[in-house]
Amino acid sequence: MESAATFFQEATVKGGGSPLTGRNGLGSPDYQFRNTKKKVPLDELLKQIQEMADLPLEESKTLPAETYTSEEFLDWEIENVLGGGWMCLAHQSQIPKPGDFINMDIMGEPMIVVHGKDGEFRVLSRVCPHRAMDIMPPGFGYDGHGPAEARDGKSDCGHTRIFLCPYHHWSFELDGKMKGGPEMHKAKNFCRQDVGLKTYRSEVWQGFIFVNISGDAEPLAEQYQELKKDVQGWQMEDMDVVIAKSWDCPFNWKVLVENFMEGYHHMGAHCKTLQPLMPARDTWTDGEHSHSVRVNLPYRDSVPTTGDSDFEAIPTLDPEHYRQMAVFLGQPTFLLFTAPDRVFWYRIEPISADRSRLLTTCMVPKKAKEDPKYDEKMEEAEKMLVDFHLEDMEVCTAVQRGFYAKGYQRGRLSHLEMPLWLIHRYYAARARGTYPTFDRPAAPSQAPS
């Protein structure tokens, strides 16, 4: 029987189709299940989360299984956690020229992230204001019926002068304003200045393009004050995305976020990849912040400062970052994994309670491309990115399966899983209509004395 890692690599990374099958979307035949568990009401789930969040770390537990399997709970998250927060959609290096765009669907909303003619980055709806047609369906509509051209052979990236709806050829400027509507001259009081693609509230932060679907979140500069202090040394606005891998994930979005943020699983899932470099026992979590989580992953003493596959270390980093990697979460879904010479950024998109879409990327300073061994180093970096993520795909898929089992039990958390506890405290705070540290004392740092 082929391994789960081989299955995911062939089906997802190499474009051989999605590993999502069955009613609940859980992968190959090895990952099928039946959900026969009794539903827990939403108000009871929120109560349990609150009770758990008020426990000290030493007594903390995992969340109820239904928070990873219930569509009702996902609806609550979309309203109170995801849609009300800032979600990172793209990095400006992915759409460097005016007219470049990326299509994506975020929680059922078809969107375009576009580089405008005026140099501004915007997030627009793809829903035509005429008859609700998706103006950029997969493949950009019908052959020969639109000005948009796919870029780099990707069906979600392209370049265009205008947006043209393939249904009735209504056209729109790159800022969403209507350009033309054929045969609308007999429609009484019709004025194209009153019509356009919906514009979502967006901001550019550290080179990343974010959207706030609800439109009422505090500015990113306010929410990510602490995170900016942590990551500004990488100067990510001057980096380029040089590797990007798309993954269909048969598990809840929180499974990926929690897995990403703790180093405890290095000793198990990554025993041959990350554990030799960054032992689990040495990882530690920074003190609690209202909108971000930071975890430090010190290198083993025997690991050299630089290796053959590394680029020149970024000179603007704080000295501590030359001897460690770190993972960061900008609540609710902005994930960064930093090294002295590069940054890995993950974009997670919830689809349903047990399905999500993921983009894993590697970013390097523009100067890194001048390295004579750039191609060789990128090949090695891509292999590493795929190798350790395949390990994560296996365990995350198996974890999702466990949530449906009658044998599921809420486990106790290790001190090395403090990031999960902080993330759960964030959900509890959102259920109270606030944020961590606003109405509770902040948890202290685990920094070694």
C-alpha positions as CSV (number, residue, x, y, z in Angstrom):
1,M,0.0,0.0,0.0
2,E,1.4,3.4,-0.9
3,S,2.3,5.7,2.0
4,A,0.2,8.7,2.9
5,A,3.2,10.9,2.2
6,T,3.5,9.5,-1.4
7,F,-0.2,9.9,-1.9
8,F,-0.2,13.6,-0.8
9,Q,2.9,14.4,-2.8
10,E,1.6,13.0,-6.0
11,A,-2.0,14.2,-5.6
12,T,-1.4,17.6,-4.2
13,V,2.1,18.9,-4.9
14,K,2.5,17.4,-8.4
15,G,-1.0,18.4,-9.5
16,G,-2.4,14.9,-9.9
17,G,-5.7,15.9,-8.4
18,S,-7.1,16.5,-4.9
19,P,-6.8,14.0,-2.2
20,L,-10.3,14.9,-1.0
21,T,-12.9,12.2,-1.4
22,G,-16.1,11.2,0.3
23,R,-18.7,13.2,2.1
24,N,-16.3,14.7,4.6
25,G,-13.3,15.0,2.3
26,L,-10.9,12.9,4.1
27,G,-8.4,11.7,1.5
28,S,-7.6,8.2,0.3
29,P,-9.5,5.0,1.4
30,D,-7.1,4.8,4.4
31,Y,-8.7,8.0,5.8
32,Q,-12.4,7.3,5.5
33,F,-14.7,7.6,8.5
34,R,-18.3,7.8,9.6
35,N,-19.4,10.7,11.8
36,T,-21.9,9.1,14.2
37,K,-21.2,11.3,17.3
38,K,-23.9,13.3,18.9
39,K,-23.8,17.0,18.2
40,V,-22.9,19.4,21.0
41,P,-24.8,22.7,20.9
42,L,-22.8,25.8,20.0
43,D,-23.5,27.6,23.3
44,E,-22.1,24.5,25.2
45,L,-19.0,24.5,23.0
46,L,-18.3,28.1,23.7
47,K,-18.9,27.5,27.4
48,Q,-16.3,24.7,27.4
49,I,-13.8,26.8,25.5
50,Q,-14.2,29.6,28.1
51,E,-13.8,27.2,31.0
52,M,-10.6,25.7,29.4
53,A,-9.1,29.1,28.7
54,D,-9.5,30.2,32.3
55,L,-7.3,27.2,33.5
56,P,-3.6,27.8,34.0
57,L,-1.3,26.3,31.4
58,E,-0.3,23.5,33.9
59,E,-3.9,22.3,33.9
60,S,-4.8,23.1,30.2
61,K,-6.5,20.7,27.9
62,T,-7.3,20.4,24.2
63,L,-10.5,21.7,22.7
64,P,-13.7,19.7,22.3
65,A,-13.6,17.6,19.1
66,E,-16.7,19.4,17.7
67,T,-14.8,22.6,17.3
68,Y,-13.0,20.9,14.5
69,T,-15.9,19.0,13.0
70,S,-19.0,21.2,13.4
71,E,-20.2,23.4,10.5
72,E,-22.2,25.4,13.0
73,F,-19.0,26.2,15.0
74,L,-17.2,27.1,11.7
75,D,-20.0,29.6,11.0
76,W,-19.4,31.1,14.4
77,E,-15.7,31.4,13.6
78,I,-16.4,33.0,10.3
79,E,-18.5,35.6,12.0
80,N,-16.5,36.2,15.1
81,V,-12.9,35.2,14.4
82,L,-12.1,34.9,10.7
83,G,-14.4,37.4,8.9
84,G,-14.0,39.9,11.7
85,G,-10.2,39.8,11.7
86,W,-7.5,40.4,9.1
87,M,-6.6,37.5,6.7
88,C,-3.5,37.6,4.6
89,L,-4.1,36.9,1.0
90,A,-0.9,37.6,-0.9
91,H,2.5,39.2,-0.9
92,Q,3.1,42.1,-3.2
93,S,6.0,40.3,-4.9
94,Q,3.4,37.8,-6.3
95,I,1.7,40.6,-8.3
96,P,4.6,43.0,-9.0
97,K,3.3,44.9,-12.1
98,P,0.1,46.9,-12.6
99,G,-2.5,44.6,-14.1
100,D,-1.2,41.5,-12.2
101,F,-3.8,39.7,-10.1
102,I,-4.5,36.6,-8.1
103,N,-7.9,34.9,-7.8
104,M,-9.0,33.1,-4.7
105,D,-12.1,32.1,-2.8
106,I,-12.1,33.1,0.9
107,M,-14.9,31.5,3.0
108,G,-17.2,31.4,0.0
109,E,-16.3,34.9,-1.3
110,P,-14.8,34.9,-4.8
111,M,-12.1,37.6,-4.7
112,I,-9.4,39.2,-6.9
113,V,-6.2,40.6,-5.4
114,V,-5.1,43.1,-8.0
115,H,-2.2,45.5,-8.6
116,G,-3.9,48.7,-9.9
117,K,-2.8,51.0,-12.6
118,D,-2.2,53.6,-9.8
119,G,0.2,51.3,-8.0
120,E,-2.4,50.5,-5.3
121,F,-3.2,46.9,-4.2
122,R,-6.9,46.2,-3.9
123,V,-9.1,43.2,-3.0
124,L,-12.3,43.1,-5.2
125,S,-15.2,40.8,-5.5
126,R,-15.4,38.6,-8.6
127,V,-19.2,38.7,-8.6
128,C,-20.5,40.8,-11.5
129,P,-23.1,43.4,-10.3
130,H,-25.3,42.5,-13.3
131,R,-26.3,38.9,-12.9
132,A,-24.0,37.5,-10.2
133,M,-21.6,35.8,-12.7
134,D,-18.1,35.0,-11.4
135,I,-16.1,37.2,-13.8
136,M,-13.0,35.0,-13.3
137,P,-14.1,31.4,-13.1
138,P,-11.3,28.8,-13.3
139,G,-9.5,29.3,-16.6
140,F,-10.6,32.9,-16.7
141,G,-13.9,32.2,-18.5
142,Y,-14.3,31.0,-22.1
143,D,-11.4,30.8,-24.6
144,G,-11.1,33.9,-26.6
145,H,-13.7,35.9,-24.6
146,G,-11.5,37.9,-22.3
147,P,-8.4,40.0,-22.1
148,A,-7.0,38.3,-19.1
149,E,-4.0,36.0,-19.6
150,A,-2.9,33.3,-17.2
151,R,0.5,33.9,-15.8
152,D,3.1,31.2,-15.3
153,G,0.6,28.6,-16.4
154,K,-1.4,29.1,-13.2
155,S,-5.2,29.2,-13.4
156,D,-5.4,31.6,-10.4
157,C,-2.8,34.1,-11.5
158,G,-2.9,36.5,-14.5
159,H,-2.4,39.8,-16.0
160,T,-5.0,42.1,-17.6
161,R,-5.9,45.6,-18.7
162,I,-9.5,45.4,-17.6
163,F,-11.8,42.8,-16.1
164,L,-14.4,41.5,-18.5
165,C,-17.4,39.4,-17.4
166,P,-17.7,36.5,-19.9
167,Y,-21.5,36.4,-19.5
168,H,-22.6,39.7,-21.0
169,H,-19.3,41.4,-21.6
170,W,-19.7,44.0,-18.9
171,S,-16.2,45.4,-18.2
172,F,-14.5,46.9,-15.2
173,E,-11.4,48.9,-14.5
174,L,-8.7,47.5,-12.2
175,D,-10.1,49.6,-9.3
176,G,-13.5,47.9,-9.7
177,K,-15.2,50.8,-11.4
178,M,-17.5,49.9,-14.3
179,K,-16.0,50.7,-17.8
180,G,-18.8,49.6,-20.1
181,G,-22.1,47.6,-20.3
182,P,-23.2,46.7,-23.9
183,E,-26.9,47.4,-24.8
184,M,-27.8,49.1,-21.5
185,H,-28.7,52.4,-23.1
186,K,-32.5,51.7,-22.9
187,A,-32.3,50.9,-19.1
188,K,-33.9,54.0,-17.5
189,N,-31.6,56.0,-15.2
190,F,-28.9,53.4,-15.6
191,C,-25.5,55.1,-14.8
192,R,-22.3,53.1,-15.0
193,Q,-20.7,55.4,-12.3
194,D,-23.1,53.9,-9.8
195,V,-22.1,50.3,-10.7
196,G,-18.9,48.4,-9.9
197,L,-17.3,45.4,-8.4
198,K,-17.5,45.4,-4.6
199,T,-14.2,46.6,-2.9
200,Y,-13.3,44.8,0.3
201,R,-11.4,46.7,3.0
202,S,-7.7,45.8,2.6
203,E,-4.3,46.9,3.9
204,V,-0.7,46.3,3.0
205,W,1.5,45.4,6.0
206,Q,5.2,44.5,5.8
207,G,4.6,43.7,2.1
208,F,1.6,41.4,2.7
209,I,-1.9,42.2,1.4
210,F,-4.6,41.6,4.0
211,V,-8.4,41.7,3.8
212,N,-11.0,42.3,6.5
213,I,-14.3,41.0,5.3
214,S,-16.5,42.5,8.0
215,G,-14.9,45.9,7.3
216,D,-14.8,47.0,11.0
217,A,-11.5,45.5,12.3
218,E,-8.9,47.9,13.9
219,P,-6.1,48.9,11.6
220,L,-3.3,46.3,11.2
221,A,-0.8,48.9,12.5
222,E,-2.6,48.8,15.8
223,Q,-3.3,45.1,16.0
224,Y,0.1,43.9,15.0
225,Q,2.3,46.3,17.0
226,E,4.0,43.5,18.9
227,L,4.3,41.4,15.8
228,K,6.0,44.2,13.9
229,K,8.6,44.5,16.7
230,D,9.3,40.8,16.3
231,V,9.5,40.6,12.5
232,Q,10.6,44.0,11.2
233,G,14.2,42.9,11.0
234,W,13.5,40.6,8.0
235,Q,12.2,43.6,6.0
236,M,9.7,41.3,4.3
237,E,8.4,44.2,2.1
238,D,11.7,43.9,0.2
239,M,11.5,40.1,-0.2
240,D,10.3,38.0,-3.1
241,V,8.1,34.8,-2.9
242,V,10.4,32.3,-4.8
243,I,8.6,29.0,-3.9
244,A,4.9,28.5,-3.7
245,K,3.2,25.1,-3.2
246,S,-0.6,24.6,-3.1
247,W,-2.1,21.8,-1.0
248,D,-5.7,20.5,-0.6
249,C,-6.0,19.7,3.1
250,P,-8.5,17.1,4.5
251,F,-8.6,18.7,7.9
252,N,-9.9,21.7,9.8
253,W,-8.0,25.0,9.5
254,K,-7.2,25.1,13.2
255,V,-5.4,21.7,13.0
256,L,-2.9,23.3,10.7
257,V,-2.5,26.4,12.7
258,E,-2.0,24.5,16.0
259,N,0.5,22.1,14.4
260,F,2.5,25.0,12.8
261,M,2.8,26.8,16.1
262,E,4.2,24.2,18.5
263,G,7.7,22.7,18.4
264,Y,6.7,19.7,20.6
265,H,5.9,17.5,17.6
266,H,9.5,17.9,16.3
267,M,10.5,14.9,18.3
268,G,7.8,12.8,16.7
269,A,6.5,13.9,13.3
270,H,9.8,15.6,12.4
271,C,12.3,13.4,14.1
272,K,14.5,13.2,11.0
273,T,14.0,16.7,9.6
274,L,13.6,19.4,12.2
275,Q,14.3,17.6,15.5
276,P,18.1,17.2,14.8
277,L,18.3,21.0,14.2
278,M,15.8,22.4,16.7
279,P,15.1,19.9,19.5
280,A,11.6,20.1,20.9
281,R,12.7,20.4,24.5
282,D,14.5,23.6,23.8
283,T,11.6,25.5,22.3
284,W,9.8,28.2,24.3
285,T,7.0,30.6,23.9
286,D,7.0,34.4,24.4
287,G,4.5,36.1,26.7
288,E,0.9,36.6,25.7
289,H,-0.1,39.3,23.3
290,S,-3.5,40.4,22.2
291,H,-3.1,39.6,18.5
292,S,0.0,37.5,18.0
293,V,1.9,34.5,19.3
294,R,5.7,34.0,19.1
295,V,7.6,30.7,19.5
296,N,11.4,30.4,19.6
297,L,13.2,27.4,18.1
298,P,16.8,27.5,19.2
299,Y,19.4,25.6,17.1
300,R,21.1,22.7,18.7
301,D,24.6,23.8,19.9
302,S,26.3,21.5,17.3
303,V,24.4,23.2,14.4
304,P,26.7,25.6,12.5
305,T,25.7,29.2,12.2
306,T,25.5,28.9,8.4
307,G,25.3,26.0,6.1
308,D,26.1,25.3,2.4
309,S,22.4,25.8,1.5
310,D,22.0,29.1,3.3
311,F,22.2,32.6,1.9
312,E,23.9,35.5,3.5
313,A,22.3,36.2,6.9
314,I,20.0,39.2,6.9
315,P,22.1,42.0,8.6
316,T,19.1,43.9,10.1
317,L,18.0,41.0,12.4
318,D,18.3,41.1,16.2
319,P,21.3,38.9,17.2
320,E,19.1,36.3,18.8
321,H,17.8,35.3,15.4
322,Y,21.1,34.2,14.1
323,R,21.1,31.1,16.4
324,Q,17.4,30.1,16.1
325,M,14.3,29.9,13.9
326,A,11.0,31.2,15.1
327,V,7.3,30.8,14.3
328,F,4.8,33.5,14.5
329,L,1.0,33.7,14.3
330,G,-0.8,37.0,13.6
331,Q,-4.3,36.1,14.8
332,P,-6.2,34.5,13.3
333,T,-4.4,32.9,10.4
334,F,-1.2,34.8,9.5
335,L,1.6,32.2,9.8
336,L,5.4,32.9,9.5
337,F,8.4,30.6,10.0
338,T,11.6,32.6,10.0
339,A,15.3,31.7,9.5
340,P,18.3,33.9,9.5
341,D,18.3,34.2,5.7
342,R,14.7,33.6,4.7
343,V,11.0,33.5,5.7
344,F,8.4,30.8,5.1
345,W,4.8,32.1,4.9
346,Y,1.7,29.9,5.0
347,R,-1.8,31.0,3.8
348,I,-4.6,28.8,5.1
349,E,-8.1,29.1,3.7
350,P,-11.0,27.4,5.5
351,I,-13.4,25.6,3.1
352,S,-15.6,23.6,5.5
353,A,-15.3,22.1,9.0
354,D,-13.0,19.4,7.8
355,R,-11.4,20.9,4.7
356,S,-9.0,23.7,4.0
357,R,-6.7,25.0,1.3
358,L,-3.1,25.8,2.0
359,L,-0.3,27.7,0.2
360,T,3.2,27.2,1.5
361,T,5.8,29.6,0.4
362,C,9.5,30.5,0.8
363,M,10.6,34.2,0.6
364,V,14.2,35.5,0.3
365,P,15.7,39.0,0.0
366,K,16.1,40.2,-3.6
367,K,19.8,40.2,-3.1
368,A,19.8,36.4,-2.6
369,K,19.1,36.0,-6.3
370,E,22.6,37.3,-7.0
371,D,24.1,34.2,-5.2
372,P,26.1,32.1,-7.8
373,K,24.5,29.0,-6.3
374,Y,21.0,30.4,-6.1
375,D,19.3,27.8,-8.3
376,E,21.0,25.0,-6.4
377,K,20.1,26.4,-3.0
378,M,16.5,27.0,-4.1
379,E,16.2,23.4,-5.2
380,E,17.4,22.2,-1.8
381,A,15.0,24.7,-0.1
382,E,12.1,23.4,-2.1
383,K,12.9,19.8,-1.2
384,M,13.1,20.7,2.5
385,L,9.8,22.7,2.4
386,V,8.0,19.7,0.8
387,D,9.6,17.1,2.9
388,F,8.7,18.5,6.3
389,H,5.3,19.6,5.2
390,L,4.5,16.1,3.9
391,E,5.2,14.9,7.5
392,D,2.7,17.6,8.7
393,M,0.1,16.6,6.2
394,E,0.2,13.0,7.4
395,V,-0.3,13.8,11.1
396,C,-2.9,16.6,10.5
397,T,-5.0,14.3,8.4
398,A,-4.8,11.5,11.1
399,V,-5.7,14.1,13.8
400,Q,-8.8,15.1,11.9
401,R,-9.8,11.5,11.6
402,G,-9.4,11.1,15.4
403,F,-11.9,13.9,16.1
404,Y,-14.7,11.8,14.7
405,A,-13.9,8.7,16.7
406,K,-16.0,7.7,19.7
407,G,-12.7,7.0,21.4
408,Y,-11.7,10.7,21.3
409,Q,-10.6,12.2,24.6
410,R,-9.6,15.7,25.4
411,G,-5.9,15.5,26.1
412,R,-3.7,17.4,28.5
413,L,-1.2,19.9,27.1
414,S,2.5,19.9,27.6
415,H,4.3,23.1,28.6
416,L,5.8,22.9,25.1
417,E,2.2,23.4,23.8
418,M,1.8,26.8,25.3
419,P,1.0,28.2,21.8
420,L,-2.2,26.1,21.6
421,W,-3.3,27.4,25.0
422,L,-2.7,31.0,23.9
423,I,-4.6,30.3,20.7
424,H,-7.5,28.8,22.6
425,R,-7.5,31.9,24.9
426,Y,-7.9,34.0,21.8
427,Y,-11.0,32.1,20.8
428,A,-12.4,32.5,24.3
429,A,-11.8,36.2,24.2
430,R,-13.5,36.6,20.9
431,A,-16.5,34.7,22.4
432,R,-16.5,37.4,25.1
433,G,-16.4,40.1,22.4
434,T,-12.8,41.2,23.3
435,Y,-9.2,40.1,22.9
436,P,-6.6,38.4,25.1
437,T,-4.9,40.7,27.7
438,F,-7.8,43.2,27.4
439,D,-9.8,41.8,30.3
440,R,-7.5,39.1,31.7
441,P,-3.8,39.3,32.9
442,A,-1.3,38.4,30.1
443,A,0.4,35.1,30.5
444,P,4.2,35.4,31.2
445,S,7.0,34.4,28.8
446,Q,8.7,31.0,29.0
447,A,12.0,32.6,28.2
448,P,14.9,30.7,29.8
449,S,16.4,32.4,32.8
